[in-house]
């Protein structure tokens, strides 16, 4: 069953190499969701978005770190 967050935000921060072509060396994505949500379903959705559906993540050679919060409470897993 799919879940419907009341609010959804993504905050993305990237770090570039100093030398040209100044590719991304690391990317951090923070997902912030509000609503009545099961943490296990949020974690699974984020994992699928990163590992299966995100063509950008698969196109870059950067390490991608993902964290999340639900209703302002930080999640207990690093994805």
C-alpha positions in Angstrom: 0.0 0.0 0.0 1.3 3.4 -0.9 1.5 6.2 1.6 0.6 9.8 1.1 2.7 12.3 3.1 1.1 15.6 4.0 4.3 17.4 3.2 7.5 16.3 1.3 10.8 18.2 0.9 14.2 17.2 -0.4 17.3 19.1 0.5 20.3 18.3 -1.6 23.9 19.3 -1.0 26.8 18.4 -3.4 30.6 18.7 -3.2 32.8 19.1 -6.3 36.3 18.2 -7.1 38.7 21.2 -7.1 40.1 20.4 -10.6 38.2 20.5 -13.9 35.8 19.1 -14.9 34.9 19.6 -11.2 32.7 16.5 -11.1 30.6 15.8 -8.0 32.6 13.8 -5.5 29.8 13.4 -2.9 26.1 14.2 -2.7 23.9 14.3 0.4 20.1 14.0 0.1 17.9 14.7 3.1 14.2 13.8 2.8 11.8 15.6 5.2 8.2 14.2 5.3 5.2 15.0 7.5 2.1 13.0 8.1 1.0 9.7 9.6 3.7 7.5 8.1 5.3 4.2 8.8 9.0 4.5 9.0 9.6 1.2 7.4 7.6 2.3 4.3 9.4 5.6 4.2 12.8 3.9 4.3 11.8 1.4 1.6 10.5 4.2 -0.7 13.7 6.2 -0.3 15.9 3.1 -0.9 13.9 2.3 -4.1 14.2 5.9 -5.3 17.9 5.9 -4.8 18.8 2.3 -5.9 16.3 1.6 -8.6 14.6 4.7 -10.1 17.1 7.6 -9.9 18.9 7.8 -13.2 21.0 10.8 -12.0 22.4 8.7 -9.1 23.3 5.9 -11.6 24.9 8.4 -14.0 27.2 10.0 -11.5 30.3 8.5 -9.9 29.7 10.3 -6.7 29.0 8.6 -3.3 25.4 9.4 -2.4 24.5 9.6 1.3 20.8 9.7 2.3 19.1 10.7 5.5 15.5 11.4 6.4 13.1 12.8 9.0 9.5 12.2 9.7 7.5 15.0 11.3 10.7 16.7 12.4 12.2 13.5 14.0 15.4 12.3 12.4 15.3 8.7 11.1 17.4 6.1 12.8 18.9 4.7 9.7 21.4 6.0 7.2 20.3 4.9 3.8 
